Amino acid sequence: MRLNQCQNFHDFRRMARQRLPGPIFNYIDGAADDETTYRRNTEAFEACDLVPDVLRGVADVDMSVTVMGQKLAMPVYCSPTALQRLFHHDGERAVAAAAGKFGTMFGVSSLGTVSLEEARRISGGPQVYQFYFHKDRGLNRDMMARAKAAGVQVMMLTVDSITGGNRERDKRTGFAIPFRLNLAGIAQFAIKPAWAINYATHERFRLPQLDGHVDMGGGAMSISRYFTEMLDPAMTWDDVAAMVREWGGQFCLKGIMSVEDARRAVDIGCTGIVLSNHGGRQLDGSRSAFDQLAEIVDAVGDRIDVMMDGGVQRGTHVLKALALGAKAVGLGRYYLFPLAAAGRPGVERALEQMRVEIERAMKLMGCRTVAELQRRHLRFR
């Protein structure tokens, strides 16, 4: 399959599957337990119908939004995800460049494989730094200071990952960072030699945000031990409130799912929340962010910027979330599969398809601006 044949999310996924060794494809594609929540994330959009207006004079549409003080040319952003140079040697560099070209926001993870400073240099667009809460409070402070020095505008603390989800696909292949593959996993690498040659002939795989804490040589700590030993499951609202005060700017919590927690995020001074179940990768059986969106927007939407991610595969999915009151919508696998398939050209093609789909759908809905998308445009089955 070639890049110019990819017309949608499923095409990019197929192309990524052709290129990647099975353990790495399944790391992107997989989710927790029975993967029920992963499937439900997209199915939630399909249980909602659009009701368009006609004859509204939509020769021109403006799909820009402002979220957490950042002006985005379109109402989607590239959610921060870990380990991107595993999928393609350009990794976060490709995503930063593509997001900059399309005038939208992207995120660098504390488990990113390119430094947040380098990503900041590549894209002139808004950048989010996603991080986890560590037992070492000094490390938390250092991470925030480093982000501020790099010119990052928005901090995004992930709050749904105090322990790793049960990802059984990874267990079957022995997938881990550093690699600890079992025989089944090694065999799947052997039949995709192009990936291995590419991996071996580019710069050493690193986690620049965690240099000195997680050693990709296998010495200091693996990724799984990072989650079990370095992250602090005792984290409380008081801990996060102190970080919000210390940062003193745009601060977002990713992984909020209940109205009570959304209200607490407002109370401690957060400027944004992302409704998210981590793409179904953490607590299987949890509700989809789209299904929770209306009640949380009703509770706090006038006091904090509410975003969501999970299961988004089409421009119409984005419109449904915006109509319920989301300020912007995060993309994850939607850009990771094209990254794995073709690097920067893949991410750019995916973002261009999303831009075209949103513009077309807004015209067909009779909406010239994002603000004109209202709940009256939706019906739930």
Backbone hydrogen bonds, N-H to C=O, Kabsch-Sander energy under -0.5 kcal/mol:
donor,donor_aa,acceptor,acceptor_aa,energy
5,Q,2,R,-1.6
6,C,3,L,-1.9
7,Q,5,Q,-0.6
9,F,313,Q,-0.5
12,F,8,N,-2.0
13,R,9,F,-2.3
14,R,10,H,-2.2
15,M,11,D,-2.3
16,A,12,F,-2.6
17,R,13,R,-2.2
18,Q,14,R,-1.8
19,R,15,M,-1.4
20,L,16,A,-2.7
24,I,21,P,-0.9
25,F,21,P,-2.3
26,N,22,G,-2.8
27,Y,23,P,-1.2
28,I,24,I,-1.7
29,D,25,F,-3.0
30,G,26,N,-2.3
32,A,280,G,-2.5
33,D,166,N,-2.7
35,E,32,A,-2.9
39,R,35,E,-1.8
40,R,36,T,-2.5
41,N,37,T,-2.1
42,T,38,Y,-0.7
42,T,39,R,-0.6
43,E,39,R,-2.0
44,A,40,R,-2.3
45,F,41,N,-0.5
45,F,42,T,-0.9
46,E,42,T,-1.2
47,A,43,E,-1.0
47,A,44,A,-0.6
48,C,45,F,-1.6
49,D,379,R,-3.6
51,V,377,H,-3.4
53,D,365,M,-1.9
62,D,368,R,-3.5
63,M,61,V,-0.6
65,V,72,L,-2.0
67,V,70,Q,-2.6
70,Q,67,V,-2.4
72,L,65,V,-3.3
72,L,70,Q,-0.6
73,A,103,G,-2.8
77,Y,329,V,-1.8
78,C,105,M,-2.4
79,S,77,Y,-0.9
79,S,331,L,-2.3
83,L,111,L,-2.2
86,L,83,L,-2.0
87,F,83,L,-0.5
87,F,84,Q,-1.1
88,H,84,Q,-1.5
91,G,88,H,-1.1
93,R,90,D,-1.9
94,A,91,G,-1.0
95,V,91,G,-1.4
96,A,92,E,-3.0
97,A,93,R,-2.2
98,A,94,A,-2.3
99,A,95,V,-2.8
100,G,96,A,-2.4
101,K,97,A,-2.1
102,F,98,A,-1.7
103,G,100,G,-1.0
104,T,99,A,-2.5
106,F,126,P,-1.6
107,G,78,C,-1.4
108,V,128,V,-2.6
110,S,130,Q,-1.3
112,G,109,S,-2.1
119,A,115,S,-2.3
120,R,116,L,-2.0
121,R,117,E,-1.6
122,I,118,E,-1.5
123,S,119,A,-1.8
128,V,106,F,-2.7
129,Y,154,V,-2.5
130,Q,108,V,-2.7
130,Q,128,V,-0.6
131,F,156,M,-2.2
134,H,132,Y,-0.6
135,K,230,M,-3.0
137,R,135,K,-1.1
139,L,136,D,-0.6
140,N,136,D,-1.6
141,R,137,R,-2.2
142,D,138,G,-2.6
143,M,139,L,-2.4
144,M,140,N,-1.8
145,A,141,R,-2.5
146,R,142,D,-2.6
147,A,143,M,-2.2
148,K,144,M,-2.3
149,A,145,A,-2.3
150,A,146,R,-1.7
151,G,147,A,-0.5
151,G,148,K,-1.1
152,V,147,A,-2.4
153,Q,127,Q,-0.9
154,V,127,Q,-1.3
155,M,250,Q,-2.2
156,M,129,Y,-2.9
157,L,252,C,-2.6
158,T,131,F,-2.2
158,T,156,M,-0.6
159,V,254,K,-2.8
160,D,254,K,-0.6
166,N,282,Q,-0.6
167,R,165,G,-1.3
168,E,166,N,-1.0
170,D,167,R,-0.5
171,K,167,R,-1.3
172,R,168,E,-2.0
173,T,169,R,-1.2
174,G,170,D,-1.3
175,F,170,D,-1.7
180,R,174,G,-0.6
182,N,173,T,-1.7
186,I,182,N,-2.6
187,A,183,L,-2.3
188,Q,184,A,-1.4
189,F,185,G,-1.5
190,A,186,I,-2.0
191,I,187,A,-1.1
192,K,189,F,-1.6
195,W,192,K,-0.9
196,A,192,K,-1.2
197,I,193,P,-2.6
198,N,194,A,-2.3
199,Y,195,W,-2.7
200,A,196,A,-2.3
201,T,197,I,-1.7
202,H,198,N,-0.5
202,H,199,Y,-0.7
209,Q,112,G,-0.5
210,L,207,L,-2.0
211,D,208,P,-0.9
213,H,210,L,-3.0
214,V,210,L,-1.9
216,M,214,V,-0.6
218,G,215,D,-1.9
223,I,177,I,-3.0
226,Y,222,S,-2.0
227,F,223,I,-1.9
228,T,224,S,-1.9
229,E,225,R,-3.1
230,M,225,R,-0.7
230,M,226,Y,-1.8
231,L,226,Y,-1.3
232,D,133,F,-2.1
235,M,232,D,-1.6
240,V,236,T,-1.8
241,A,237,W,-2.7
242,A,238,D,-1.8
243,M,239,D,-1.4
244,V,240,V,-2.6
245,R,241,A,-2.1
246,E,242,A,-2.1
247,W,243,M,-2.6
248,G,244,V,-2.3
250,Q,153,Q,-0.6
252,C,155,M,-3.0
253,L,272,G,-1.6
254,K,157,L,-2.5
254,K,252,C,-0.5
255,G,253,L,-0.5
255,G,274,V,-2.6
256,I,274,V,-1.2
262,A,258,S,-2.1
263,R,259,V,-2.4
264,R,260,E,-1.8
265,A,261,D,-2.2
266,V,262,A,-1.6
267,D,263,R,-2.3
268,I,264,R,-1.9
269,G,266,V,-1.6
270,C,265,A,-2.3
271,T,251,F,-2.2
272,G,251,F,-1.4
273,I,305,D,-2.3
274,V,253,L,-2.8
275,L,273,I,-0.6
275,L,307,M,-2.9
276,S,256,I,-0.8
276,S,274,V,-0.5
280,G,277,N,-0.8
281,R,278,H,-1.5
282,Q,277,N,-0.9
284,D,282,Q,-0.9
286,S,283,L,-1.5
292,Q,288,S,-1.1
293,L,289,A,-1.0
293,L,290,F,-0.5
294,A,290,F,-0.5
296,I,292,Q,-1.6
297,V,293,L,-2.8
298,D,294,A,-2.5
299,A,295,E,-1.4
300,V,296,I,-2.6
301,G,297,V,-2.3
303,R,300,V,-2.7
304,I,300,V,-1.3
305,D,271,T,-1.9
306,V,304,I,-0.6
307,M,273,I,-2.8
307,M,305,D,-0.6
308,M,328,A,-1.1
309,D,275,L,-2.0
310,G,330,G,-0.6
313,Q,311,G,-0.5
318,V,314,R,-1.4
319,L,315,G,-2.1
320,K,316,T,-2.0
321,A,317,H,-1.8
322,L,318,V,-2.5
323,A,319,L,-2.5
324,L,320,K,-1.2
325,G,321,A,-0.6
325,G,322,L,-1.1
326,A,321,A,-2.3
327,K,306,V,-3.3
328,A,306,V,-0.5
329,V,75,P,-2.2
330,G,308,M,-2.8
331,L,77,Y,-2.5
335,Y,332,G,-1.6
336,L,332,G,-1.8
337,F,333,R,-2.2
339,L,335,Y,-1.9
340,A,336,L,-2.6
341,A,337,F,-2.3
342,A,338,P,-2.5
343,G,339,L,-2.5
346,G,343,G,-0.7
347,V,343,G,-2.0
348,E,344,R,-2.8
349,R,345,P,-2.2
350,A,346,G,-2.3
351,L,347,V,-2.6
352,E,348,E,-2.5
353,Q,349,R,-2.3
354,M,350,A,-2.2
355,R,351,L,-2.7
356,V,352,E,-2.6
357,E,353,Q,-2.5
358,I,354,M,-2.6
359,E,355,R,-2.4
360,R,356,V,-2.8
361,A,357,E,-2.7
362,M,358,I,-2.6
363,K,359,E,-2.0
364,L,360,R,-2.5
365,M,361,A,-1.7
366,G,362,M,-0.6
366,G,363,K,-1.1
367,C,362,M,-2.8
368,R,366,G,-0.5
370,V,62,D,-0.9
372,E,369,T,-1.1
373,L,370,V,-1.7
374,Q,372,E,-0.6
377,H,374,Q,-1.9
378,L,375,R,-2.1
379,R,49,D,-2.1
381,R,47,A,-2.3
